[in-house]
Amino acid sequence: MSDTTYEVPYFQEKYGHLFSEMDAILNVLHEGVCISNADGVILKMNPMYERLCGLPPEALLGKKVSFLNSKEGVFDEAEPHADRVEQKKGIFMGAVSPVILKSKRPASSVQQTSGGRKNLLHGYPVLNADGEVELVVTFIRDISHLTLFKEQIEYHKHIFQTFWSNVQHGAREVTAPDAVVVESPAMKQVMSQARKVAATDATVLILGDTGVGKGEVARYIHGQSDRSGSTFFCADCTSIPENLIESELFGYARGAFSGARREGKPGYFDIAAGGTIFLDEIGELSLNVQAKLLRVLQDQEIMQVGSLKPKKIDTRIIAATNVNLEEAVAKGTFRQDLYYRLQVSVLDIPPLKERREDIEPLARYFLERYNLKYRKQFYFSDDVVPVLLRHGWAGNVRELQNMIQGIVITLDKNVIEPEDFPRLLPKGAAHASESYVPVKGQGGKSLKEIMVEIEYDILKKAMETCHSTEKVAEMFRVNRTTVSRKLKAGKKQGPTDS
Ligand SMILES: Nc1ncnc2c1ncn2[C@@H]1O[C@H](COP(=O)(O)OP(=O)(O)OP(=O)(O)O)[C@@H](O)[C@H]1O
């Protein structure tokens, strides 16, 4: 202890005239004040400083700050006036004067005491005529309550964020469940591409027939991107009247036209700011709106209706169409420059009939979803899946979804059987041939392939009733080998599109 104890009276004599007038002020200050000399020896402190350090004046005065800052200088906050050398805990850490003495500049630090209290320290050097540090004045303030307050705020923020994300998740569950059913290799490939583009901010073009899940994939990309915390805005370009589409997409400025709202109106791009806008059926946009959209893609700027000033936007664009854009460009109904601009990342979703591995999982997924929604307990009989697999699904996933929903709503028995899908069942030759009238969406099959399928359907149905090729041959007045050959050919060609 001898190296830390200094002759206080010596300092009192040297600096006494400075301190005497300050005492009255120091005693009433809410901040602790400590004055040390160039050797770091404490010359003076006020009562608040003693309180905050938890030490009596005799334990501080004349001692080096570095000593109090060391592990030796322990004290017990619970018993501040006990002999500190005998205490087992309490370290005075984070003194600023050693730093100030070295740098000759003001310094701050946060001092953590062993009792968990936090003090904020600001120290200032007092320089002599030679520019050397003569004294260091340190102000100390208890900020434990502020820290506690901050921690409480952080905690409440955390609770609020958890609550908010649960609410958002719950809302999504009700309106649009997250689950994207993916089983087929083709769809797995699309989703892997989707994940890759989600990590970028690139514009995405999603192609595919109606109902294949373009919107679902767009939502997935948004959900996987950095923008997932912001809005996903779905704009169906076909549902907006042509004369309104520009103002709906880009908004309009104050007083843009008579009848307009005085304060102007934000457009979809504004609403989706920071997030993603999904422009569905982009192939249906007029050439005029296409030109405006091209500008958005090129310059990340929109021009509000009635405004002459372009407005910067931060909205990711995902576009989708079931129109063959290449053909549309050739016909002059789609701008070539916009077409090229949209070619950055293209995802092409195959029709459901080309990814049959997805049919059963999708059907089961929708059944579970609607069972839950309508509080039902339906299940498929074993014969249902083959019927679903045989169907052509020209309306793709949407057709399947609607069909299952319809059944869950209307059926009054728990087991779902093939008869509950009357539209999917082959009803003899007349029905089968009707369903093969070559309409758009029949997959561009040759007449020969279609005939193979029709014959297969008819013969298979007959086999279910007659149980022998002989009887079937007799019924259709052909020989047995013809029946066997046609059944084999139909089976080899794959499931039929009834
Ligand atoms: N893989 C999937 N998993 C789960 N649900 C799906 C899947 N694909 C599509 N759906 C559902 O099928 C319905 C139709 O999908 P979506 O609207 O995304 O198709 P789309 O290709 O955008 O159709 P359109 O071209 O008519 O706008 C939606 O209710 C969607 O949630």
The ligand as an SDF file (V2000), in Angstrom:
LIG
                    3D

 31 33  0  0  0  0  0  0  0  0999 V2000
  -46.9220  -25.8460  -56.2280 N   0  0  0  0  0  0  0  0  0  0  0  0
  -48.0030  -25.3870  -55.6190 C   0  0  0  0  0  0  0  0  0  0  0  0
  -48.2200  -25.6800  -54.3220 N   0  0  0  0  0  0  0  0  0  0  0  0
  -49.3330  -25.2470  -53.6990 C   0  0  0  0  0  0  0  0  0  0  0  0
  -50.2840  -24.5080  -54.2830 N   0  0  0  0  0  0  0  0  0  0  0  0
  -50.1060  -24.1700  -55.5640 C   0  0  0  0  0  0  0  0  0  0  0  0
  -48.9620  -24.5830  -56.2900 C   0  0  0  0  0  0  0  0  0  0  0  0
  -49.0540  -24.0990  -57.5340 N   0  0  0  0  0  0  0  0  0  0  0  0
  -50.1950  -23.4210  -57.5990 C   0  0  0  0  0  0  0  0  0  0  0  0
  -50.8350  -23.4430  -56.4200 N   0  0  0  0  0  0  0  0  0  0  0  0
  -52.1410  -22.8500  -56.1240 C   0  0  0  0  0  0  0  0  0  0  0  0
  -52.9060  -22.9440  -57.3150 O   0  0  0  0  0  0  0  0  0  0  0  0
  -53.6340  -21.7590  -57.5650 C   0  0  0  0  0  0  0  0  0  0  0  0
  -53.2210  -21.1700  -58.9140 C   0  0  0  0  0  0  0  0  0  0  0  0
  -51.8680  -20.7720  -58.8240 O   0  0  0  0  0  0  0  0  0  0  0  0
  -51.3910  -19.3290  -59.3410 P   0  0  0  0  0  0  0  0  0  0  0  0
  -52.4620  -18.3070  -59.1450 O   0  0  0  0  0  0  0  0  0  0  0  0
  -50.0720  -19.0690  -58.7480 O   0  0  0  0  0  0  0  0  0  0  0  0
  -51.2620  -19.6530  -60.8770 O   0  0  0  0  0  0  0  0  0  0  0  0
  -50.8820  -18.6640  -62.0720 P   0  0  0  0  0  0  0  0  0  0  0  0
  -49.9830  -19.4300  -62.9660 O   0  0  0  0  0  0  0  0  0  0  0  0
  -50.3550  -17.3890  -61.5290 O   0  0  0  0  0  0  0  0  0  0  0  0
  -52.2740  -18.4530  -62.7510 O   0  0  0  0  0  0  0  0  0  0  0  0
  -52.7500  -17.2500  -63.7490 P   0  0  0  0  0  0  0  0  0  0  0  0
  -51.8870  -17.3350  -64.9730 O   0  0  0  0  0  0  0  0  0  0  0  0
  -54.1660  -17.5880  -64.0480 O   0  0  0  0  0  0  0  0  0  0  0  0
  -52.5770  -15.9960  -62.9850 O   0  0  0  0  0  0  0  0  0  0  0  0
  -53.3260  -20.8290  -56.4210 C   0  0  0  0  0  0  0  0  0  0  0  0
  -54.3620  -20.9110  -55.4610 O   0  0  0  0  0  0  0  0  0  0  0  0
  -52.0400  -21.3670  -55.8470 C   0  0  0  0  0  0  0  0  0  0  0  0
  -51.9640  -21.1050  -54.4590 O   0  0  0  0  0  0  0  0  0  0  0  0
  1  2  1  0
  2  3  1  0
  2  7  2  0
  3  4  2  0
  4  5  1  0
  5  6  2  0
  6  7  1  0
  6 10  1  0
  7  8  1  0
  8  9  2  0
  9 10  1  0
 10 11  1  0
 11 12  1  0
 11 30  1  0
 12 13  1  0
 13 14  1  0
 13 28  1  0
 14 15  1  0
 15 16  1  0
 16 17  2  0
 16 18  1  0
 16 19  1  0
 19 20  1  0
 20 21  2  0
 20 22  1  0
 20 23  1  0
 23 24  1  0
 24 25  2  0
 24 26  1  0
 24 27  1  0
 28 29  1  0
 28 30  1  0
 30 31  1  0
M  END
$$$$
